[in-house]
Amino acid sequence: MTILVQVLEQGYSHSTPWQQRRYQFVDAAHIVGLRLDGQSGVWLDMTRPGESHQLALTPSPDLSVYFLMRVFDDLANCERQGGSWLIGHDGSNLESITATRFPMP
């Protein structure tokens, strides 16, 4: 079972057009911490020392906690259902978070 979570490839500002943002996926099994930076950023800390990935940059700081909770709710649901999953999003909007089973039938 593998669950991959989409993260931003590097930190971006709100003014960076979505076409210029790059994404990658990280294995949820390697996530050891999560944090909010107080400025709309949601970050995942990984097993390697010093390794972290920006999960999202929300429109406002108060939305970042909801984004984080929603992703981890989806992660828990995927673990309960078993199998392999991709959890993706647009990098800022709560409504864009989607979990999809893979490989697709």
C-alpha positions as CSV (number, residue, x, y, z in Angstrom):
1,M,0.0,0.0,0.0
2,T,1.4,3.4,-1.0
3,I,-0.2,6.8,-0.4
4,L,1.4,9.7,-2.3
5,V,0.6,13.3,-1.3
6,Q,1.0,16.1,-3.8
7,V,3.3,19.0,-2.6
8,L,4.7,22.1,-4.2
9,E,8.2,21.6,-5.6
10,Q,9.4,24.8,-4.0
11,G,8.0,27.7,-1.9
12,Y,5.9,30.0,-4.0
13,S,4.3,33.4,-3.3
14,H,0.6,34.2,-3.8
15,S,1.5,36.2,-6.9
16,T,3.1,33.2,-8.7
17,P,0.7,32.2,-11.5
18,W,-0.5,28.6,-11.2
19,Q,1.1,27.8,-14.7
20,Q,4.5,28.5,-13.2
21,R,4.1,26.3,-10.1
22,R,5.6,22.9,-10.1
23,Y,4.4,19.9,-8.1
24,Q,5.7,16.5,-7.0
25,F,4.4,13.7,-4.8
26,V,5.9,12.4,-1.6
27,D,5.2,9.1,0.1
28,A,3.0,9.6,3.1
29,A,4.9,6.9,5.0
30,H,7.8,9.3,5.3
31,I,5.9,12.2,6.8
32,V,7.0,12.7,10.4
33,G,5.6,16.2,11.1
34,L,3.3,18.9,9.9
35,R,3.4,22.6,10.6
36,L,1.8,25.9,9.8
37,D,4.1,28.8,9.2
38,G,1.6,31.5,10.4
39,Q,1.6,33.1,6.9
40,S,-0.8,30.8,5.0
41,G,1.8,28.1,4.4
42,V,1.3,24.4,5.3
43,W,4.5,22.3,5.5
44,L,5.3,18.6,5.8
45,D,8.5,17.5,7.6
46,M,10.0,14.2,6.3
47,T,12.1,11.5,7.7
48,R,15.4,12.9,6.4
49,P,16.8,15.6,8.7
50,G,16.1,19.1,7.3
51,E,13.8,17.8,4.6
52,S,10.4,19.5,4.3
53,H,7.9,20.2,1.6
54,Q,5.3,22.9,1.2
55,L,1.9,21.2,1.0
56,A,0.0,24.4,0.3
57,L,-0.1,28.2,0.3
58,T,-3.7,29.1,1.2
59,P,-5.4,32.4,0.4
60,S,-5.4,33.4,4.1
61,P,-3.6,32.1,7.3
62,D,-6.8,30.9,8.9
63,L,-7.6,28.6,6.0
64,S,-4.3,26.8,6.3
65,V,-5.3,24.8,9.3
66,Y,-8.5,23.6,7.5
67,F,-6.3,22.6,4.5
68,L,-4.0,20.6,6.6
69,M,-6.8,18.9,8.5
70,R,-8.6,18.0,5.2
71,V,-5.5,16.4,3.7
72,F,-4.9,14.3,6.8
73,D,-8.5,13.3,7.0
74,D,-8.3,12.1,3.4
75,L,-5.0,10.3,4.3
76,A,-6.7,8.5,7.2
77,N,-9.6,7.5,5.0
78,C,-7.2,6.1,2.4
79,E,-5.3,4.1,5.0
80,R,-8.6,2.6,6.4
81,Q,-9.7,1.6,2.9
82,G,-6.4,0.1,2.0
83,G,-4.7,0.0,-1.4
84,S,-2.7,2.7,-3.1
85,W,-3.8,6.3,-3.4
86,L,-2.8,9.7,-4.8
87,I,-4.0,12.8,-2.8
88,G,-3.9,15.8,-5.0
89,H,-4.9,19.5,-4.9
90,D,-4.2,22.8,-6.6
91,G,-1.9,24.1,-3.9
92,S,-4.2,26.6,-2.3
93,N,-8.0,25.8,-2.3
94,L,-9.6,23.5,0.2
95,E,-12.2,22.4,-2.4
96,S,-9.6,21.1,-4.8
97,I,-8.3,18.3,-2.5
98,T,-9.1,14.9,-4.0
99,A,-8.0,11.3,-3.2
100,T,-7.8,8.9,-6.2
101,R,-7.1,5.2,-6.1
102,F,-4.2,4.0,-8.3
103,P,-3.5,2.3,-10.5
104,M,-6.8,3.3,-12.0
105,P,-9.1,0.5,-13.2
